[in-house]
Amino acid sequence: MEIRPIKISDADNYHEFQIQIHAQTNYLLFSQREAEKRPVEFYQKTIGQMESDNLGNIIVALDGDKVVGSIWLGEYLVSKRSKQTNFGLGVFKEYHRQGVAQQLFDQAEQWIKEKGFARVEITVFSENIPAYNFYMKNGFEQEGLKRKSVYMNNKFYDEIMLSKLY
């Protein structure tokens, strides 16, 4: 398993990963249909902009040349929020409980510290207990609850707001 920052040459595999990971879980923000609408060129452009502007990061877990997990870290362009970041993390189900998410998060934390962020935040669906436990184990604290924050499958879901300070 190789854990490293994404490269433009990974765009095709990352595009396929995005479609497949959104088909596996409802706990990511985009639906499978929304993920499928994003062409590979979208990811090529995004990766290129991250590299050239030094804004944000995508770290991938590779099994051979197949992307099996990723953590996406965003940066606020608003100066008052310039010392915080948010992220999204996803790993194929067949790679769960193998330490892939932990390796991705560990490398992301290195980047967070190198960039000098004081805060990282994420929201987790209230039903996603494994993710909640993972973040709590990694030093996150619960800050609040966004009630009826997400609507899917004809039902509202709450999101738990988590953060970690550095």
C-alpha positions as CSV (number, residue, x, y, z in Angstrom):
1,M,0.0,0.0,0.0
2,E,1.4,3.4,-1.0
3,I,0.2,6.5,0.6
4,R,1.2,9.8,-1.1
5,P,-0.1,13.1,-2.5
6,I,-2.1,12.7,-5.7
7,K,-0.5,13.4,-9.1
8,I,-2.1,14.5,-12.3
9,S,-1.3,11.1,-13.7
10,D,-3.7,9.6,-11.1
11,A,-6.7,11.6,-12.4
12,D,-8.2,8.7,-14.4
13,N,-7.9,6.3,-11.4
14,Y,-9.1,8.9,-9.0
15,H,-12.1,9.6,-11.2
16,E,-13.0,5.9,-11.1
17,F,-12.4,5.8,-7.4
18,Q,-14.8,8.7,-6.8
19,I,-17.6,6.9,-8.8
20,Q,-17.0,3.6,-7.0
21,I,-16.7,5.0,-3.5
22,H,-19.9,7.0,-3.9
23,A,-21.6,3.8,-5.0
24,Q,-20.5,2.0,-1.8
25,T,-21.7,4.5,0.8
26,N,-24.2,7.2,1.4
27,Y,-22.0,8.9,4.1
28,L,-20.1,11.1,1.6
29,L,-21.6,14.4,0.6
30,F,-22.1,13.8,-3.1
31,S,-24.5,11.1,-4.4
32,Q,-23.3,8.5,-6.9
33,R,-25.1,10.3,-9.7
34,E,-23.4,13.6,-8.8
35,A,-20.0,11.8,-8.7
36,E,-20.6,10.3,-12.1
37,K,-21.3,13.7,-13.6
38,R,-17.8,14.9,-12.9
39,P,-15.6,14.1,-15.9
40,V,-12.0,13.1,-15.5
41,E,-11.0,16.6,-16.8
42,F,-12.6,18.0,-13.6
43,Y,-10.1,16.0,-11.5
44,Q,-7.2,16.9,-13.8
45,K,-8.0,20.6,-13.4
46,T,-8.5,20.3,-9.6
47,I,-5.2,18.4,-9.1
48,G,-3.3,20.8,-11.4
49,Q,-4.7,23.9,-9.5
50,M,-3.8,22.3,-6.1
51,E,-0.3,21.8,-7.3
52,S,0.2,25.2,-9.0
53,D,-1.6,27.3,-6.3
54,N,-0.4,25.2,-3.3
55,L,-3.9,25.3,-2.0
56,G,-5.5,22.1,-0.7
57,N,-4.3,18.6,-1.0
58,I,-5.5,15.1,-2.0
59,I,-3.7,12.2,-0.5
60,V,-4.3,8.8,-2.0
61,A,-3.9,5.2,-0.9
62,L,-2.8,3.1,-3.8
63,D,-2.9,-0.7,-4.2
64,G,-0.7,-1.0,-7.3
65,D,-2.0,1.8,-9.5
66,K,-5.6,1.5,-8.2
67,V,-6.8,4.3,-5.8
68,V,-8.5,2.5,-2.9
69,G,-8.8,5.5,-0.5
70,S,-8.3,9.2,-0.3
71,I,-8.4,12.2,2.0
72,W,-9.2,15.5,0.4
73,L,-8.2,18.7,2.4
74,G,-9.6,22.0,1.5
75,E,-8.4,25.5,2.3
76,Y,-10.6,28.5,2.9
77,L,-9.8,31.4,0.6
78,V,-11.3,33.9,3.2
79,S,-8.4,35.4,5.2
80,K,-10.3,35.2,8.5
81,R,-10.5,31.4,8.1
82,S,-7.0,30.9,6.6
83,K,-5.7,28.9,9.6
84,Q,-8.3,26.2,9.4
85,T,-9.0,23.4,7.0
86,N,-11.7,20.8,6.4
87,F,-11.6,17.4,4.8
88,G,-13.3,14.4,3.5
89,L,-12.0,10.8,3.8
90,G,-13.1,7.7,2.0
91,V,-11.8,4.1,1.7
92,F,-13.2,1.2,-0.3
93,K,-15.1,-1.2,2.0
94,E,-12.8,-4.1,1.1
95,Y,-9.9,-2.1,2.6
96,H,-11.6,-1.2,5.9
97,R,-10.0,-2.3,9.1
98,Q,-6.6,-2.6,7.5
99,G,-5.2,0.8,8.7
100,V,-5.7,2.6,5.4
101,A,-7.8,5.4,6.8
102,Q,-5.3,5.8,9.7
103,Q,-2.4,6.0,7.3
104,L,-4.2,8.6,5.1
105,F,-5.1,10.7,8.2
106,D,-1.5,10.5,9.6
107,Q,-0.1,11.9,6.3
108,A,-2.8,14.5,6.2
109,E,-1.9,15.6,9.8
110,Q,1.7,16.1,8.7
111,W,0.5,18.4,5.9
112,I,-1.8,20.2,8.3
113,K,1.1,20.9,10.7
114,E,3.4,21.9,7.8
115,K,0.9,24.4,6.6
116,G,0.5,25.9,10.1
117,F,-3.2,25.2,10.5
118,A,-4.6,25.8,14.0
119,R,-7.9,23.9,13.3
120,V,-9.2,21.0,11.2
121,E,-12.9,20.2,11.0
122,I,-15.3,17.6,9.6
123,T,-18.9,16.7,9.8
124,V,-20.0,13.1,10.2
125,F,-23.5,11.6,9.7
126,S,-24.9,10.8,13.1
127,E,-25.5,7.2,12.0
128,N,-21.9,6.7,10.9
129,I,-20.6,5.4,14.2
130,P,-17.4,3.9,12.9
131,A,-16.3,7.2,11.4
132,Y,-17.3,9.1,14.6
133,N,-15.2,6.7,16.7
134,F,-12.3,7.0,14.3
135,Y,-12.2,10.7,14.6
136,M,-12.6,10.7,18.4
137,K,-9.7,8.2,18.7
138,N,-7.7,10.7,16.7
139,G,-8.2,13.6,19.1
140,F,-11.3,15.3,17.6
141,E,-13.9,16.8,19.8
142,Q,-17.6,17.2,19.2
143,E,-18.7,20.8,18.8
144,G,-22.3,20.5,17.9
145,L,-25.1,19.0,15.9
146,K,-26.4,20.2,12.5
147,R,-30.0,18.9,12.7
148,K,-31.7,17.8,9.5
149,S,-28.6,18.9,7.6
150,V,-28.8,16.3,4.9
151,Y,-31.8,15.0,2.9
152,M,-31.5,11.7,1.0
153,N,-33.6,8.7,0.5
154,N,-36.7,10.6,1.6
155,K,-35.3,11.1,5.0
156,F,-33.4,13.9,6.9
157,Y,-30.1,13.1,8.6
158,D,-28.2,15.0,11.3
159,E,-24.5,15.8,11.0
160,I,-22.1,15.9,14.0
161,M,-19.6,18.7,13.9
162,L,-16.1,17.7,14.9
163,S,-12.9,19.6,15.2
164,K,-9.3,19.1,16.3
165,L,-7.1,22.0,17.4
166,Y,-3.3,22.2,16.8
